[in-house]
Amino acid sequence: MRTPFARRQWLVLFAAMNMLPVMAQTENWPAKPIRTIVPFPAGGGTDIVARDVTQKIAGTTKWTFVIDNKPGSGGNLGIDAAAKSAPDGYSLVIGQTSNLAINPSLYAKLPYDPVKDLTPIGLIGNAPLVLVTATDSPFKTLADVIKAAKAQPGHINYATSGNGTVGHLATELLQREAGIKLTHIPYKGAAQGINDVIGGQVQLYMTSVPTLLGHIKNGKLRALAVTAAKRTDDLPQTPTVAESGYKGFEAVTWFGLLGPAKLPPAVVASVSTEINKALNSPDLRKKLEDQGLNVTPGSSEEFAKLIKADITKWAPVVKDSGAKVD
């Protein structure tokens, strides 16, 4: 007759035996190329960040990365593919604010849970947004916009690259903080909206600094405020929204690397270490910063906290904006 103690011993032994294949795989990892899913088209900002970071890691290790662009459904397609991958360390994904923190509130039903179905590995960096107007606009500062908007609610319009984008929701957040009402004009992408602001058909535009930097530097657009916690090196003369009277205001697009849930801790630790090494190298840091990215290496734990905090932050903003995608 087996005693309860003997039964517990067998259970412990059985569990340990089941772990042996996983431990062996982890010790030999990576034994083949690592697929890195990018949930947006090739050539875009997320794709460029993914390629720059993985190329740097590959150059200092024996690891091989294969970029797999899986665009669609606002980035959901690629994130879902990663979430449903085997947790063996051979399928990772570059996630960002929209598909991890905003889409849970924006979409009626997501095929994945960004908290339960993914393992955060490491934060890469963030790109602040900037509010711009045409250079011949009467608005010289954010305060000018706020004053005019309070005098004529809904009279001033602003463009973004689409409903539910970070630019849209950051402007909604600004309206909440400032107690104003602007009229949103969503475009399908950035190019036409930018042209219409330059041409005077639309008064304001909010999107990432890298997207607008060239137009600001060549004098076609005037930067009114950036949404980062501090001024960006790319636009040192442009004040933050917080400096303009809205303390604590911050809205950025961040990027990070994740894997499916139940990723072996040893794999998480190994990849996280290499990401931080790469991001702390002067050449990669300069390359990313030249593209308008603030490099902010972070641990898997810090990244997990950021995702949860931003899901909570953006949920009421999405609700108030009325933006929804079926």
N, C-alpha and C positions, 0 to 999 in steps of 0.2 A: 504493500500500500504506500502511495506517495504522500509525503507530508506536505503541508503548505510551503514549507521552506524549500523542499526539493523542487516543487512545482515552480516556485519563483526563480530558482537557479536555472531550470530548463528554459523559462521564458527569457531570462537575461542572455543565456547562451544562444538561443534562437535569434534574438534581436541582433546580437553581435555578429552572428554568421550572415544575416541578411545585409549588414552594413559592409561586409568585406569587399563585395564587388564595387560599391560606391567609393570606398576608401582607395581601392586599387586604381580606379579611374581617375580620382583626384590627384593621386601621386604622379600619374603619367600625363596629366593634363598640362598643356594641350598637345595631343598626339595628331591633330589634323587642323586644317584651317578653321578659324572662328568666323562664323557668319555674323556680320554686324548689320542689322536691319535699320534702314533709314526710312521713316514713314512719309517721306516727301520726295518729289522728283529730284533727279540728278541735277547738280548745278545750283541748287538753292542754298540758303544759309545753313540749314541743318546738315545738308549733305557735305558742304565744304568743311564744317566743323568736324564731322565724323571722319572724313578722309584725312584731314590734317592730324588729328589726334591718333588715329590708328596707325598711320604711316610713321609717326614719331615712335610709338611703342614698338612697332615691328622693327624699326632700325636699331633699337637698343636691346632687343630680345630675339629669340628664335621663333617668335610667334608669327603666324600668317593670318591676315584678316582678309575677308571677302565682303565688300560692300554690297548689300542687297536692297535696292530701292523698291519700296512697296507703298507708293502713294495711294491715296483714296480715302474718302469719308473723313476729311479733316484730320488725317493722321491716324485714325482709328484702325485702319486695315493693318498697318505695320505693327502697331502696338499689340493688337490681338494675335497676330502671327507669333510674336515673341512670347506672349503670355501662354500660348498653347504649345510652345516648343518643349522638348524634353529638358529637364533641369540638369544638364550635363556640362554647361559652360560653353557649348558650341553654337549657341544662338543668343546673341545680345541685341540690344536695341538702343538707339539714341532717342530719348524722350525729351519733351519740352513742356513749357507751361500750358499750352493750348490742349494737347492731347492727354495730359495727366491731371491737370488741375481745373481747367475750364470745361472741357467736354463732359465730365460727369454731370454737370448741371445744365449744359447746353443741349445735349442729346436726350431724347425721351427714354432711350434704352441703349446702353453700351454693352458690347459683347464681352467686356472685361471689367474687372474692378481694379483700378490703379493701385490700390493699397494691398488687396489680398492676393492678386494674381501676378504680381511682379516683385522682384527683389532689387531695390536700389543698390547700385554699386559705388558710384561716385559722381559728384557734381563737377561740371566742367567750367561753366561760366554763365554770364548773363549779358543781354543786350538791352540797354535802356531804350525807352521810347522818347520821341521828341514831338512837340506840338509846333507846327509851322504855319506860316501864312505867306502870301506873295510879298515880294520886297516893296511893292508900291501900296501895300495895304495900310490903312490908318492904324492898325494894331501894332504898336511897338513893343508891348510887354504883355504878359499874361494878365496883369491888372487891368489893362485896357479892355481885354476881352471880357473879363468878369464884369466890369463896370457897364459895358454896352449890353451884355446879356441880361443883366439885372434890370436895365432900363427898358429892354424890349425882349421879354421871354420868348424863345422859339424863333426869333428873327435871324439869329446867326446860325449858319450851317457848318457842318464839318464832314469831311470825307474819311473813310477807312477802306481797307481792302476787303471788307465783307462783314456781314452780321456775325457776332460772336467771336470776332478776332480779338487779340489782345489790345489792339489799338482802339477798337470799338468800346470794349469794356473798361479800358483805362480812362477813356473820355467820359464814360458813364460814371465812373468812380469820382472823377474830378467834378462832375456836375453835382453829385451828392455832397461832396465836401464843400463846394463853393455855394451851394444853394441856387444854382442857375439851371436854365433849360435851353439846350441847343437842339438843332434839328440834324439828325443823322442821315447822311447820304452814303449808303454802302455801294462799293464798286466790286467787280469781280477781279481782284488783283490790284496791284499798286499803280501801274503805269498810267492808266487813264485818269485816275483820281489825282495823281500828282500834276499831270498836265492841266487839269481843270482848275487846280488851285493856282498854278503859275499863270493861267490865262484869266483868272478872276471870276470864273463861273462858280467856284466854291471858295468859301472864306478860310477854312482851316483844314488841316490834315494831321492825323496822329498815327504814327507807325514807328518802327524801329530806327534807331540812329543810322545803322549801316545802309538802310534803304534810301534815306534822304540826304545823307552826308554830302554826296557829290553835288546835288542841287543847291545845298546851302553854301558850300564852298565856292561854287561858280556864280553866286549872287542871284540865283533865280528864286530862292526861298529864304525867308527870315525865320530863324529859330526863336521861339518865344520862351520855351521851358523844356527841360528834360525831366523824366520821371524817375530817375535813379535817386538813391539816398544822398549821393554827392555828385558834384559836377563831373562830367566826362572829359577825359583828356582830348577827345576829338573836338569838343565844343567848349573850351574852357571859359569863354565869355558868356555862355548861356546859363542862367540860373536854374536851379531845380524848382519843381513845383513847391517843395517844402520851404525853400527860401522865399518863395513868393507869397507866403502866408499860410500854407497848409501843412503844418508840422506833422511829420511822420508819413507823409504821402510817398508811396513807392509803388511802381508798377513796371516790372521788367519781364522780358522773355528769357527764361533760363534753360540751359541744356544739361543733360546728364546721361550717364550710361546705366542701363538696367538689364536684368535677365529675368527669366520666368521665376515664379515662386518656387521655394524649396531648393534654390541653388546652393550647392555645397559651400559652407563658410570658408573653406580653404581657397576655393576658386574666387569668391567675392573678395577675400583679403588680398589675393595675388593680383587680381585685375585692378583693384582700388589702389594698391601700392604703385603699380606701373603707370596708372593714369596720373597720379600725383607727381611722380618723377617726371613724366613728360611735360605736364603743365608748369612745372617749376624750372624747366629748361629755358634759358634766355631766348633761344631761337624760336621755339614754338610759341612762347608767350608773346613775343613781339609780332609774330605772324598773325596770331589771333587778335591781338589788340589793334593792329593796323586795319583789321576788318570791322572794328567797332565793338569787339567783344571784351567785356571785363572778365578776366580770368580769375575764377574763384574756386580753387580746388577744395574739395570737401569729402568727408568720410561717408560711408554708406548710411550710417546713423543720422548724420546731419542732413543728407539728401532725403531720407525717409521723413524726417520732421518737416522739411520744407514742403514736400508734396502734400502732406496732411494739412499743414497750415494754410497753403494756398487754395486747397479745395474749399476749406472753410471761408477763406477770404473772398473768393470769387463767387460763391454760391448766391449770396444776396444781391450781388451786382448783376449777375445774369438774370435773376428773377425780376429785379427792378427794370432792367433794360427791355424785358419782353422778348428777348432773342430766344428762339427755339429752333432745333433741327430735328426732324423726325428720324 
